[in-house]
Amino acid sequence: MMGMSRPIFQFQLGRYPVLVDITAPLLWLLVGSNMSAWFVPAGTSALDPTALGAMLVAGVLITVSVLVHELGHAIVGEKVGARIDHIALTGMGGYCASTDRGLSPGRRLLMVLAGPGFGLLFGLIWLGLRIGLGEVPEAFAGALSVLIFVNIFWSLFNLLPMAPLDGGSALRYLLATRLPMAKAVRISAVIGVVCAALVAMWALSSGQTFIFVMSIYSGFLSVQPLRR
């Protein structure tokens, strides 16, 4: 979703190198601090050791979910002929760096949709587990809620047709199966600008700061092809 600025460390996930951007901890702190309330009783101080531990756990679960999403891109990408360079974790989520020149729009579409697809499947597995277990300890219920919300809600949100979300790329490649790529890019850009504006208005009225910032950034990216 967002380019790598400065990796602070890296590790190997199977045969895929994973680079962690210096901005990635910002995502863990921002989203993790909001979701830590799902683990601890209401009114617990943010500086309480229990709340800090919950924030750390939420950050780890978010990271695992992002990795599952990007593994979807990587695994299916290799199947359709792309060369995977690495997976990156950033302050806006992550991305799968690959070389896909020569691939048809249809194959690129499959690679793009694989990320949200893996995320949705991962979330539905945890949702099924949550339903099947019934009553569970509060902390465990909180962890399951994070996994369910991040993987289902964010996978669906990521399918919105605006850059740099997967939905924006999916729309472009879907149109390119029937139209010249240049025309597909322009049409998807117009739709992306409109979608970003609508999401920004909703986020602003709902107090969703992170989504509002993301939608403004998305609108900026979406309008770029129209200025060329």
N, C-alpha and C positions, 0 to 999 in steps of 0.2 A: 504493500500500500504506500509506503513512504520510503524514499531512498535512504541508503545507509550513510551516516555521517562519520562516525568513528566507532569501530567495534572495540568493546572493552575486554571481551574474551570470546573464545569459541570452543565448541565441543563437537563430537561426532555422534550423529544419530543414525545408526546403521551405516549406510554408505554416503550419507548426506552431511556435509559440514554445516554446522549451525553457528552463525555469527550473531553476537548480542551487541546491539547498538548502544551507545552511551545514553540515548534517550529512552531506552526500554524501561529502566526503573521508574521513570515518570508515570508510565502507564500502570505499573504495578502499584505505585503509591496512590495515584488518583482513583483508579477503579477499585483497588483493594481496600482503600480506606472507606469507600462508600458501601462496599459489600460486607465489611467486617461486622456491621450491625446485625447481620443475619446469624452470627455465631454467638453473640454475647447479649446479656439482658439489656433492655432499654435503660438509658441513663448512665451506662458505664462510660467513664472518662476515656477520651481518646488516648490518653497517656497511660492508662491502666495496662499492666503487663498482659492481661488477658486480651484486651482489645488490640494491642500491638501484635500479639501472636496470631490473632484472627486475621489481621491485615496481611501478615506474612503468608499465612495459609491461602488466603484468597488470591494473593499475587501468584503463588505457585500454581494454583488451579487454573488461573487465567492463562498463564504461560503454557501449561500442558494443553489447554484447549486451542491456543494459537498454533502450537506445534502440530496438533492433529489436523487442523485446517490446512496448514502449509504442506504437510505430508500428503494430503489428498492431491494437491497440485503436482507435487513431485512424482508420486507413484504413477498417477494416470498420465502425467506429462511424458514420462519415460515410455509408457506403453504406446503412446501415439507418435513417438519419434522425436521428442524434444530432448535436448541435453541439459541436465540439471547441474548448475554450478554450485549453488549453496542455498540454504534457507537463512533468512535474517529475521531477528526479532527487533522491533523498533517501538518508538513511542506511539505509533499509530496502529500497532498490531504486529504485522510481519509481512513478508513477501517471499516468494520462491523465485530466485534468480535463475533464468534459463535462457537457452538459445533455441528458438523455435522457427528460425527462417526456413522457408520451404514447406512448412506445414499448411494444410488447407484450413480455411476458416472453420470448417466443421470440426477438425481435430483440435484446433485451438479452443473452440467452444467447449469441447469435452474437458479439456485441461482446466479451463476457468471454472466450470461448474463443479469440478471434483472437490475443490476446497470447501465450499458451503455444503456439498453433499456429505463429505466425511464428517463435518461438524454437526450437521443435523442428525446423522446416524449415531454419533457419539453421544449427543444430548438425549436422544430418544432411549438409548440404552440406560442412561442414568435415570431418566424419567420412569422407565419401566421398573427399575430397581426400587426407586422411591415409593412407587405405588405398591409394589409387592411386599416391601418390608413393613409398611404400616407405621406404627409408632417407633421412633428411634430417638436416641439422645439428641438434645438441642444442637450441639456442636456438629454432629454428623449430619443432621438435617440441614444445617446451614451450608455445609460443604456440598451436599447434593444439590441444594438450591442454586449455588454458584455455578456448578457444572451444567445444570439444566438450563439456567437463564443464559449464560454466556454462549453455550453451543447452539441452542435453539433460537433465541431472540436475535443474537448477533449474526448467526448464519442467514436468517431471513432478512435482517436489515442489510446485510452485505449484498443481497440480491437486488437492491434498489438500483435502477438504471442511471447511475451517476458515477463519474470518476472520483477517486481511484478505486471505487468498490468493484467487486467482481461482477456485479450486475451491469455496470457500465461497459466493461469489456465484453461480457456475454452478449449484450444487445448489439454491440458493434460487429462481433463475429457472426451473430445470427443474421443480421442484415447483409453482411458480406457474402453469405451463401447465395444471395439472390441479386445483390447489387455490386457495382464496383466499390472497392475498398474506400476510395476517397469520398464517395457519396455516403457510404455507410458511416464513416467517421463523422461527417457533418450532421447527419440526421441524429446519430446517437449523442452528439455534443449538444444539440438543441434540447433534446429530451433531458439530458443530464442537467443543464442549466435550470430548466423548469422544475425538475424534481428536487434539486438542491435548494431552490428558493422555497418550495413548499415545506421541505423538511426543516429548514432554518426557521421559518415562521412558527411551525409547530413546536420546535425545540425551545424557542424563545418564550413562547406563551406557557410552556410546561415547565420551565426552569431547568431544562436538560442542557447544562453548560457544555459538556463534552460533545454531545451530538450537534449542538449549535456550532461550535468551533469546527467540527469535522465537516459540516454541511457548507460553511463558508469556504473552507479550503477546497471542498469538492466543487463548488460553483466556480472558483477561480480556475481549477484545472479543466473543468468541462468547457469553459468559454474559450480556452486557448486555441483549439482547432478552428474556431469561427473567426479568429483574428488574422489568420494566415491568408 
